[in-house]
Amino acid sequence: MKKTIATLLALSFALALAGCNTIRGAGQDIQKAGTAIEDATKKK
């Protein structure tokens, strides 16, 4: 039983880390897009 709980805990932890990296990457992409839009409006 303890082995099953440890395995589930490890899998949950791995999924949480993967999710954080995905959200961080999406945030960086959105920030880059915002910067590009801001630069384009300054040029006009």
C-alpha positions in Angstrom: 0.0 0.0 0.0 2.8 2.4 0.9 4.5 1.7 -2.4 1.3 2.5 -4.3 0.9 5.8 -2.5 4.6 6.7 -3.0 4.2 6.0 -6.7 1.1 8.1 -7.0 2.7 10.9 -5.1 5.8 10.8 -7.4 3.6 10.9 -10.5 1.6 13.8 -9.2 4.8 15.7 -8.4 6.1 15.1 -11.9 2.9 16.2 -13.5 2.8 19.4 -11.4 6.4 20.2 -12.5 5.5 19.6 -16.1 2.5 21.9 -15.8 4.5 24.7 -14.3 7.0 24.6 -17.2 4.1 24.7 -19.7 2.5 27.7 -18.0 5.8 29.5 -17.7 6.5 29.0 -21.4 3.0 30.2 -22.3 3.6 33.3 -20.2 6.9 34.0 -21.9 5.2 33.7 -25.3 2.5 36.1 -24.4 5.0 38.6 -23.0 7.0 38.4 -26.3 3.9 39.0 -28.3 3.0 42.0 -26.1 6.4 43.4 -26.6 6.2 43.0 -30.3 2.8 44.8 -30.4 4.2 47.6 -28.2 7.2 48.1 -30.5 5.0 48.1 -33.6 2.8 50.8 -32.1 5.8 53.0 -31.1 7.1 52.9 -34.7 3.9 54.5 -36.1 
